């Protein structure tokens, strides 16, 4: 997920400097892959977290970053 979003950033910055549509397509495709992976991870995470941690959701920095990143890209 983070790799896909990093590729999107690179593609979008390169698009802004070159105005070549292929970089814009790379950015859009990377965001779609990243949002899909983030959605799957966010929805399936509580399935294994409950038996291991004893709670459905833990409020740590990594989980917060993933949730905020997902909300930003989905909106």
N, C-alpha and C positions, 0 to 999 in steps of 0.2 A: 504494500500500500504506500509506504513512504517513498519507496523507489519510484513508483508510478507518478506520484505527485512531484517528486524532484525532477523527473523527466519532463513533466508538464511545465514546470517553471523554466527549465532550460529551453524547451521548445517555444514557449511564449515570449521569452526575452529575445531569442533569436528571431522570431517573427517580427517583433517590434523594430529590430534593427535592420532586417533585410526585406521585410514585406513579401516574403515568399510563402505562398499558400501551403506548401508541404510542411512547414514548421507549425503552422496553425493547426493542420490536421493532426500532427503528432501531439500537440498539446491537448486537443480535444479527446483524442483516443486514449491518451494517458490518464486524463481525468476520469473518463468512463471506467477504465480498468481499476483505478484507485478507489473510486466510490463503490464499485462492486465488491472489491476485496474488503473495504472498510465496513460495508454493510453486513457482509457475511461474518466478519470477525466480531462485530459489535453484537450481532444477534445470536451467534452460537457460543460466544464467550461465557455467558451465564450458565450454559448447560454443563460445562465442565467446572466452572468456578464454584458452584454450589456444593458439590461433594468435596472439593479440595479445600476451599477457604471457609466453608460453612455459611457463606452469605452469597446473594446473587450478584451484588455489585460492590466493589471496593473503590474508595475514593482516593486513588493515587494519581501521581502526575501523568503517567503514561496513559491511563484510561481517560483522564480529562483531556489530554491533547488529542487523542483519537476521536473522542466525541465532539470536541470543538471543531476539529478539522472536517469531520463528516458534516456537521451542521453548516459550516461555511461553504463547502463544495456543493452540497445539495441545494442550498438556497441560491 
